[in-house]
Amino acid sequence: MANAEQTVPTKGPSRMKRRVIILGSVLVAVAVVWSVFWFIAAAYAERAFLKAVDDGVRQGVALDCVNRRVEGYPFRIELHCGDGTSVTMPEGTVTLSSLMAVALIYNPRHVIAEFGSPAVITEANIPETRVEWSLARASVVLDGAMVDRFALSIREPQVASFGMTPVAAQLAELPLRTNADSADAVDAALRLDGVDAVPGQPPVDVQAIAVLHQAHALFAAAQGGPAMLLAAMGDGVPVELSRLSLAAGDAAVSAAGDIRVRPDGALDGAVNVAVTTGEGRLPYLDGVLSPKEADTLRNILQAVLNFGQQTEIDGKPARAFPLAIAAGRVSAGLFPIGRIPPIPLAALLGG
């Protein structure tokens, strides 16, 4: 008698299983392709780094990246430099405890760097300087071969040089970006919070906002060395000073105007200055002058301020007056005030 139950033939893999197999194969293929792409990009980044080092050497700047390695797979490219990494320039050497530069694999033109504390600065003509911080980062956004945006942020920096009182701050920031109205100008800002420079005196807050013209032309000229850069300055570099303020305790000074930095480092221009003395006890004078000299200077300053126009600085009553600057000499109308020392451009540029 035949068996009533018929044997059901074995079916092949279901559609769902086939889809899973296909999807898994696609993912493996993507992972392989992405891995190959990452290693190619990492190799390219390392070659670009070495080219930048070679270009820097031709400009007199040498970077020694100790124990260089590339990491960050799968989505980042990280360049690591170990303890003892140094940047050598004609005027001195900066040695770091570490350096890490990071770029996302899908946005390689945005690079973020983090610097390990401390940094030691050595220069033949000055004592060794040690800089420490809790966190130091820089961000660079490239537009072609040019830098479109740059930002440096240092938390709790402290600078100590042999034989000098350490200078500390809560925060230091320097953002730069290409000006929206002029491709050859750069918007620059500087912020220093809580600068503790003199023991027993209130900390100083500094803010500066300005537009630096001819910036990209100067950058291009700098590739040829300090002499070419100074020559490219012509009769001077225009600077639109939107705000420069210093505040310590109840006292504050604020300035705005147009100035020009001449090739010899001297300043020309005109600025409007506002001053508030708070309770009249200007800080820091007692730290550098005798009590009698400090009181005399306070009285003279107060007499000068009485002729200024009434205004405000951050909501505090202040006095404002215009100042003219010619080759560093500052005057209020026909009355000379003093002289601003020239910026030592040649020394700063190693020329």
PyMOL commands that set and color helices and strands:
alter all, ss='L'
color gray80, all
select helices_A, chain A and resi 15-58+215-222+226-232+285-288+291-305+345-349
alter helices_A, ss='H'
color red, helices_A
select strands_A, chain A and resi 62-64+69-71+76-81+86-89+92-104+107-123+126-132+135-143+146-155+158-161+167-168+171-178+186-195+204-212+237-248+251-261+267-276+309-313+316-326+329-332+335-339
alter strands_A, ss='S'
color yellow, strands_A
deselect
rebuild
show_as cartoon
